[in-house]
């Protein structure tokens, strides 16, 4: 009888000790850990915010960093694109055109233009206007070009609507890799010869009839590009 009571007391004490250990360990856990099969969460976690986001506004982020005397400094960061810096491509990044117009008193015939260009060895290009070339053993370039003064500028007889033209334009592009003054003199000579032969007059880009003063000014302009290359 005594032995049975002793065994019962020992079992009760052991039970209370086990219960105490389990209860103390459970209450001391800071975070609860839930295990699922293969540690896979079956339901997605949804996080909601009551603050509405306006996607039309630029995103501004400010960072605060503490400095001396516990003062805070605000560093604004914006999502706006910075201004792009323009880069120069060198002295040849811009081109200028010097133009001499040959205006017919009545009209020029496309056949006469073809004949004149052929005798001067001035050839039509793929765009439909003429180019006079410079060529030697080391260099090949365009001296000047000739086009119709009426849009779209073609001198190709297969592209123009009428064989009668109001005038043509002689133009050179500056700067150029050969002497621009020599090219201008050659272009002016050819334009003057053509206009005289087919009854026309020469004008500058402002449609002012050429005279000695205007020609001198044009030469001075061309000469200013002489040392660009």
C-alpha positions as CSV (number, residue, x, y, z in Angstrom):
1,X,0.0,0.0,0.0
2,X,2.8,2.4,0.9
3,X,4.7,1.5,-2.3
4,X,1.7,2.3,-4.4
5,X,1.2,5.7,-2.8
6,X,4.9,6.5,-3.3
7,X,4.8,5.5,-7.0
8,X,1.7,7.7,-7.5
9,X,3.4,10.7,-5.8
10,X,6.5,10.2,-8.0
11,X,4.4,10.1,-11.2
12,X,2.5,13.2,-10.2
13,X,5.8,15.1,-9.4
14,X,7.2,13.9,-12.8
15,X,4.1,15.0,-14.6
16,X,4.2,18.5,-13.1
17,X,7.9,18.8,-13.9
18,X,7.3,17.9,-17.5
19,X,4.3,20.3,-17.7
20,X,6.4,23.1,-16.2
21,X,9.3,22.6,-18.6
22,X,7.0,22.6,-21.7
23,X,5.0,25.7,-20.4
24,X,8.1,27.7,-19.6
25,X,9.8,27.0,-23.0
26,X,6.6,27.9,-24.9
27,X,6.2,31.2,-23.2
28,X,9.8,32.2,-23.7
29,X,9.6,32.0,-27.5
30,X,9.7,35.4,-29.1
31,X,8.3,34.4,-32.4
32,X,6.0,31.5,-33.3
33,X,7.2,29.2,-36.0
34,X,4.8,27.4,-38.2
35,X,6.0,24.5,-40.2
36,X,4.2,23.3,-43.3
37,X,4.9,20.5,-45.7
38,X,8.1,21.2,-47.5
39,X,8.1,24.7,-45.8
40,X,5.6,25.8,-48.5
41,X,3.1,28.5,-47.7
42,X,-0.2,27.6,-49.4
43,X,-2.0,30.9,-49.1
44,X,-0.4,34.1,-50.5
45,X,0.5,36.9,-48.2
46,X,-1.3,40.1,-49.2
47,X,0.0,43.5,-48.0
48,X,-2.3,46.4,-48.3
49,X,-1.6,50.1,-48.0
50,X,-4.3,52.8,-47.4
51,X,-2.2,55.4,-49.2
52,X,-2.9,55.9,-52.9
53,X,-0.1,56.1,-55.3
54,X,-0.2,58.7,-58.1
55,X,1.7,57.4,-61.0
56,X,1.5,60.6,-63.0
57,X,3.8,62.5,-60.7
58,X,7.6,62.4,-60.8
59,X,9.1,60.2,-58.1
60,X,11.0,62.2,-55.5
61,X,13.1,60.5,-52.9
62,X,14.8,62.4,-50.1
63,X,17.5,61.0,-47.9
64,X,18.2,62.4,-44.5
65,X,21.6,61.9,-42.9
66,X,22.6,63.3,-39.6
67,X,25.6,65.5,-39.3
68,X,27.3,67.7,-36.7
69,X,25.1,69.0,-33.8
70,X,22.4,66.5,-34.7
71,X,21.2,68.6,-37.6
72,X,19.7,66.8,-40.5
73,X,20.6,67.4,-44.1
74,X,18.1,66.6,-46.9
75,X,19.4,65.3,-50.2
76,X,16.7,65.4,-52.9
77,X,16.8,62.8,-55.6
78,X,14.4,63.1,-58.5
79,X,13.5,60.7,-61.3
80,X,13.5,63.5,-63.9
81,X,15.9,62.9,-66.7
82,X,19.0,65.2,-66.6
83,X,19.6,67.6,-69.4
84,X,21.7,66.1,-72.2
85,X,25.0,67.8,-72.9
86,X,25.5,68.6,-76.6
87,X,28.9,67.5,-77.9
88,X,30.7,69.2,-80.7
89,X,31.8,66.9,-83.6
90,X,34.6,69.1,-84.6
91,X,35.0,71.9,-87.1
92,X,33.2,70.0,-89.8
93,X,30.0,69.3,-87.9
94,X,28.1,72.1,-89.6
95,X,27.8,72.8,-93.3
96,X,26.9,75.9,-95.2
97,X,25.7,76.3,-98.8
98,X,26.7,79.1,-101.1
99,X,24.2,79.4,-103.9
100,X,24.1,81.2,-107.3
101,X,20.8,81.2,-109.1
102,X,20.6,81.3,-112.9
103,X,17.1,82.6,-113.8
104,X,15.9,82.3,-117.4
105,X,14.3,85.4,-119.1
106,X,11.7,83.1,-120.5
107,X,12.6,79.5,-119.7
108,X,15.4,76.9,-119.9
109,X,14.9,73.7,-121.9
110,X,15.9,70.5,-120.2
111,X,17.6,69.3,-123.4
112,X,19.8,72.4,-123.4
113,X,20.8,71.7,-119.8
114,X,21.7,68.1,-120.6
115,X,23.8,69.2,-123.6
116,X,25.7,71.8,-121.6
117,X,26.4,69.4,-118.6
118,X,27.6,66.7,-121.0
119,X,30.1,69.0,-122.6
120,X,31.3,70.2,-119.2
121,X,31.7,66.5,-117.9
122,X,29.1,67.3,-115.2
123,X,27.2,64.1,-114.3
124,X,23.7,63.5,-112.9
125,X,23.6,61.5,-109.6
126,X,21.1,59.0,-108.3
127,X,19.1,61.8,-106.6
128,X,18.4,63.5,-109.9
129,X,20.6,66.5,-109.9
130,X,24.1,67.2,-111.3
131,X,27.5,67.2,-109.6
132,X,30.9,68.3,-110.8
133,X,33.7,66.3,-109.3
134,X,37.4,66.9,-108.5
135,X,39.6,63.8,-108.9
136,X,43.3,63.0,-108.8
137,X,45.4,60.0,-107.7
138,X,44.7,60.6,-104.0
139,X,41.5,62.5,-103.7
140,X,38.0,62.5,-105.1
141,X,35.3,65.0,-104.0
142,X,32.3,67.1,-105.2
143,X,33.2,70.6,-106.3
144,X,29.6,71.9,-106.7
145,X,26.1,70.8,-107.6
146,X,23.4,72.0,-109.9
147,X,19.7,71.5,-109.4
148,X,16.3,72.8,-110.5
149,X,15.1,75.8,-108.5
150,X,11.6,74.5,-108.5
151,X,10.6,71.8,-106.0
152,X,11.5,69.0,-105.7
153,X,14.7,70.1,-107.4
154,X,15.1,67.3,-110.0
155,X,16.9,67.8,-113.2
156,X,16.3,64.2,-114.3
157,X,14.1,64.4,-117.4
158,X,12.3,61.3,-116.3
159,X,11.2,62.9,-113.0
160,X,10.2,66.4,-113.9
161,X,6.7,67.3,-115.1
162,X,7.7,69.9,-117.7
163,X,10.8,70.2,-120.0
164,X,10.7,74.0,-119.5
165,X,12.4,75.3,-116.4
166,X,12.3,78.7,-114.7
167,X,15.9,78.4,-113.6
168,X,18.6,76.3,-112.0
169,X,20.8,76.7,-108.9
170,X,24.5,76.3,-108.7
171,X,25.6,75.6,-105.1
172,X,28.7,74.5,-103.3
173,X,29.0,73.1,-99.7
174,X,31.4,74.7,-97.3
175,X,33.8,73.8,-95.8
176,X,35.5,71.6,-98.4
177,X,38.7,69.7,-98.6
178,X,40.0,71.5,-101.7
179,X,40.5,75.2,-102.2
180,X,37.0,76.7,-102.0
181,X,38.0,80.0,-103.7
182,X,39.1,78.1,-106.9
183,X,35.9,76.1,-106.8
184,X,33.8,79.3,-106.4
185,X,35.5,80.9,-109.4
186,X,34.9,77.8,-111.5
187,X,31.3,77.6,-110.4
188,X,30.7,81.3,-111.1
189,X,32.3,81.0,-114.5
190,X,30.2,78.0,-115.5
191,X,27.0,79.6,-114.2
192,X,27.8,82.9,-116.1
193,X,28.6,81.0,-119.3
194,X,25.4,78.9,-119.1
195,X,23.2,82.0,-118.4
196,X,24.8,83.9,-121.3
197,X,24.3,81.0,-123.7
198,X,20.7,80.3,-122.8
199,X,19.5,83.9,-122.0
200,X,19.4,84.1,-118.3
201,X,20.7,86.2,-115.4
202,X,22.6,85.4,-112.2
203,X,21.2,86.2,-108.7
204,X,22.5,85.6,-105.2
205,X,20.6,83.6,-102.5
206,X,18.5,86.8,-101.7
207,X,17.4,86.9,-105.4
208,X,19.5,90.1,-105.9
209,X,21.1,90.3,-109.3
210,X,24.8,89.7,-109.1
211,X,27.2,92.7,-109.5
212,X,30.9,93.2,-108.8
213,X,30.2,94.1,-105.2
214,X,28.1,91.0,-104.4
215,X,30.6,88.8,-106.2
216,X,33.4,90.2,-104.0
217,X,31.4,89.6,-100.9
218,X,30.8,86.1,-101.9
219,X,34.5,85.5,-102.5
220,X,35.3,86.9,-99.1
221,X,32.7,84.5,-97.5
222,X,34.3,81.6,-99.4
223,X,37.8,82.6,-98.4
224,X,36.8,82.5,-94.7
225,X,36.4,78.7,-95.1
226,X,39.8,78.3,-96.8
227,X,41.7,77.1,-93.7
228,X,38.9,74.9,-92.3
229,X,40.7,71.7,-93.4
